[in-house]
Amino acid sequence: MILKLMLLSLTFMISISCASKDRLEVAFKSYSAGDYDLSITQFEQLCLAKDPVACFELGKIYSAGRDIAEDKPKAISFYLNACDLNYQIGCEQGAFLTVSNQINSDNDYLNALTLFEKACTLDLYSSCYSAGIMYFNGEGVDVNYVKSADYFQLGCAGANSNSCSALGYLYSTGKGVKQDYLSATIFYDKACLAGNRDACFNLVQLYAEGYIIIEDKIVIDLYTKTCDWGLASACNNLGILYTKGDIVRKDVQLAVNLYTVACNNGEVNACMNIAQLYENGIDVKTDMFISEKYYKKGCDMDNAISCSKLAENYLIDTAFGVNTKKAYEFYERACSLGDEDACIVYQDKQ
C-alpha cells in the first residue's frame, strides 16, 4: 500500500512538472510573438507557483528594458525569487544588477557578495570568482586575501579560468597564500590552456623574468600567442626580444612591426620604443619625423616622457623647425603629468 502511494505521488509530481514545462513554453511563445503583457502574466503565475525559470525570465525582461520599460527594482526582486528557489544564475544576475550603478552603497556590495556566495555554493563557478574578487578588492567587506584565495580555489576546481588565473596571481605575489612561483605557474598554465589570454601573459612574464626556468622557445611561443590574441603588452615585449636578439634571432623590422601593433592598441611603451629606435638610429635609419610622430602618440596617451622629448625637439630644430611656443606647451603638459624636470624648465620660462 505504501509503495502504491509513493508511485501515485511520483506520478503526480511528474504530471505537475510536465504541466509547468508546457506553460513555460506557452509563455515563451507569447513573448516571441510580441504579446508581452500575456507573456508576463503567464511568467508571473508560474513564478508564484515557484517555477524558478519563470522568475528568472521576468528578471531578464525587466532588466533589459527593450520590449517593455526597464524596472531595475522589479528585476532584482524576480532574480532574488529565482535565487531563493536555488536557481544559481538568478543569484548571479541579481548580484550583478544590484551593483550596476556607478555609485553603490556598502549595503549593495554586501548584498551582491551574499548572492555570489550562494551561487558559488550552487556550483556556479563564475560566481566563486566574483566573490573572490569582492574579497580581494574589499567591496562590501574588508579586504581579505585568504577568503579571496578560498573562493578562487573553488572556482578553479570548477574549471573557471578566471579563478585559476587569479589564484596564480595570489601565489606569485604571496597574497592570502604563501608565495610560491611554481604553484603560480601551475594555475596560470591551467587558465592559459583554457584560453585565458591574461593568464598566458602572466605565465610568460614569470618565465621571461627568470622566476621559473623554461626553454626560450616556450617564452617566444607564449608571447606570440598572446600578441596574436590582441594583447598589446605581449606584442611590445615580443618586439623587445626581437630588438635585443638574445633568445631569438635579431629582427628589428619585425620588432618595429610588433611595436606598431602594440602602440596602435594603446601600449604607450611600444610608441616610445619606436620613437627611440628612429631617434637614435638603432639598426634603422635615423628618421626624426617618424620618431616625433610616435613621441606625439605617446604624449597623447598622457606619457610625460614622450611630452618632454617633443618639447626638447621643438627647442633644437630636430624635424619640424624651432618652435619655442610649442616646446613650452609640451613642457607644461609633461609637468602636469608628473615630470618634475619638465616643471622646472616650464617654471623658469614663466
N, C-alpha and C positions, 0 to 999 in steps of 0.2 A: 504493500500500500504506500509506504514512504517513497519507494523507488518510483512508483507511478506518479506521485505528487511532484517529485523532483523533475521527472520528464515533462510533466504538464507545465511546470514553472519555466523550464528551459525553453519549451516550445513557445510560451507566451512572451518571453524575453526576446527571442529571435524574431517573432512577429512584430514586436514593438520596434526593434532595430531596423527591420526592413521598411516598416511604415515611415520611420523617421528619415531613412535614406531616400525614400520616394518623395517625401515632402521637401527635402533639401533640393532634389533635382528639379522639382516644380519651381521652387524659389529661385534657383539659378537660371532656369529658362525664362522666368518672368523678367529677371534683371537683364538678361541678354536681349530680350525682345524690347527693352526700353520701358517696361511697365514698372518703374522704380517704386512707386507707392505700394503696389501689390506685393512686390518682392520684399520690401522692407517689412511689411505687415507679416508676411509668411516667415521671414527670418526671426522677427521678434517673438512670434508664437512659439517657434521651435526653441529659441533661446530661453524663454520662460519655462519650457519643458526640459531645460537643462541639456540642450544639444550644444556642445562646445564649438562645433564648426560654425553653427548659425551665429553664435555670439561673436566669434572671431570675424566672420564676414561682415557683420554690422559695424564692427570696429574699423575694418578696412574702408567700408562705404563712407562712414562719417569722417574718417581722417583724410581720405583722398580729396574730397571736395570737388570732384569732377562732374558727376551727373546730378548731385544734389549739393546743397550748401554744406560747407565744411563745418563740423561741430566737434572741436577737439575734446571738450569735457565728456561729451556723449561717447565719442570714440574710445577714450580711455576707459570709461565705465564698462563698455562692452568687452574690451580687451581683458579687463580685470575679471569680468564674468567668466570668460573663457579660461583664464588662468586659474580661477577658483575651481574649475572643473578639470584641472590638471592638463590643460591644453598648452603645451610648452611654448609654442610660437606666440600664443596670446600673451603670455608673461613677458616675452622678449619685446614684442611690438609695443606693449603697454609701457614698458620701461623706456624705450626709445622715444615714444611720444611724450612721456612725462617730462623729459629733459630736452625737448626740441626747441624751446625758446632760447634766445640769446642770453637772457638773464633768468637764472633759475635760483630758487631758494635752496638752502641746505636740506630742507624737508623734501623737496622734489628729488634731489640726488639720493637721499636716503631711501625714498620710496622706490626709485628706479633700481637701486642696488638690491633691495629686497626681492624685487621681481626677477632680476638677473640671477640671483642666488637660487630662487625657486626653480627657474627654467634649467639651471645647471643641474640641480638635483633630479630633474626630469630628463636628464641626458641630452639636453640641447647644448652642445659643447661650445658653440659660438657665444652663448651667454656666460659660460665659465670664463671665457676670455674677457668679456665685457666687465664682469665682476672683478676680475684680476686687475684690469686697467683702472677701475674706480678706486680700488685699494692702493694701487701704485701712485695715482695722482692725488689721492686724498679728497675725492669728490663725495661729499655727504658724510664722510668719516675721516678720522686721522689717517695720515699716510701709514701704511702697514705693509712692508715688503714681504713679510713672512706669509700673511694672508694672501697677498698677491701671488706669491710663488705657489701656494696651495691650489689656487684656482687655475693658474696656468698649467699645473701638473695634471689636474682633472681634464682640462681642455685638450692638452696634448695627448693624453691617454686615449681621448676620443677622436684623435686624428684631426684636430683643429690646428691648421698650420700656423695661424697667428699666435696661438698659445705656445706652440713649440718654439717659434721664433722669439717670443717674449721671454720664455724660460731660458733660452740661450743667452739673451741679453743679461738676465739676472745672474747667471753663472759667470759671465765674462766680467761683470762689474762687482760681484760679491754682494748684491743687494738681496736680502731675505734668505740667502743661501751662502754657503762657504764658496769663495771664489775658486773656480775650477775651469780652466780653459778647455780641458779635454771634454768635460760634460757640456760646456758651451758649444763646442764644435759638433757634438753628437746631436744636440737639439736643433742647432742651426741646419745641420745636414738633413735631418728628418723633415724639417719645414721646407728646405730647398728642394728636396726630392718631390715634395708635394706641389711644387711650382710657386713657392713663396719667394718673390723677387728680392725683397729686403733681406730675408734670411740668407739667401745665396750671397748677397753683397757683404753682409756682416761676417759670414763664414770666410769668404776670400780675404777680407781685411785681417782676420786673425792669422790666416796663413801668410799674407804678404808682410805683416808686421813681425813675423817670427815667433808668435806665441805657440804655434804648432808647426813642426817641420813637415813639409809636404813637397812633392815634386813640383818643379817650376811649371810644367805643362798644365797641371791642375789649376794653378793660380791664373795662368793665361786663359784657360778654358772658362773658368768661372767669371772672370772679368768680361770676357767676350759674350758669354751667355747673358749676363745681367745688363750689359750695354745693349745687346740686341733686344732685350725686353724693355728698353727705353729708360734705363736708369742713368741719368746724366753723370752722376758721380763716378759710376763704373767706367763710362766712356773716357772721362778725364783721367782716371787712374791708369787705364789701359794705355792712353796716349803717353803718359809719363814713362811707362815701361818701354814703349817703342822709341821714345826720345833718348832715354838713357842707354838702352841696348844691353843691360846687364844680364837679364834672364831670358831675353828673346832677341832675335836679330833686329838690329837698329834699323828703323824705317821712319824718318822724320816726316815724310809726306803723309804716311798713314797716320802718324801721330797728329799732324795738323788736321786731317780729316776727322779724326776722333774728337779733337778739341773743338772743332767747329760744330759738330753734332751736339756735344755737351753744352757749349756756350749758347747755342740756339734754343736749348731746352732748359736754360736758366742756371747753369753751373758757372758761377762767376769766376772761379779759379781757372776754368778752361779758357775763358776770354782773356784772362791775364797771361796764361801760358802762351797763347798765340801772339799776343801783343809783345811779350818779351822775346819770343823767338825772332820775330821780324825786326824788332828794335836792335837786337844785339847781333843779328845775322848768324844765329847758331844753326849751322848746317842748311840754312836757306839764305837767299839773297836778301840783304837788308832792304826793308821797304817800310818807311815811316808812315806812309798813307795807310797801309794795312794795320800797322801797329797801333796808330792812333784811332783807327776805326774800332778796334777791339777794346782799347782803353775806354773809348766813349761808351761802348756797350756795357763794360764793367761799371763805369760811373753811373750809368742809367739804372744799374741794378743796386745802387747805393753802396758800392765798394769804394771806400775812402782812398785807398792806394791808387786805384785807377784814376780817380779825380785829380789827385795830386800829380800824377805823371802827366796828365793832359795839361795841367797848369804849368808845369816845368817846360813842356814842349812849346807851349804858346809864348813863353818868355824867350826861348832861344832859337826860334825860327827853324824848327826841325822839318816841318812838312807844309804847314799852311801859312807860313809867314808870321812875323811877330804880331801878337795881338794882346797887349797888356790888359785891356779890359776883360777879355775872355779868360786870360790867365787867372786874374784875381777872382773872377766868378767861380772858377773851378776850385781855387784855394778855399773860398768861402764854403763851397759845397763840401769839400773834403773835411774842413773844420767842423761843419755841422754833423758830419758822420763820425767824428771822434778822432781825427788825425791831429794830434797836438802840434806837430811841426808845422802843419798847414795853418793852424790857428795863429802861430807866431808870425809866419810870413804875412798872413792877411792883416793881422792887427798892426804890424809895422807899417804896412802900406796905408792903412787907415790913418 
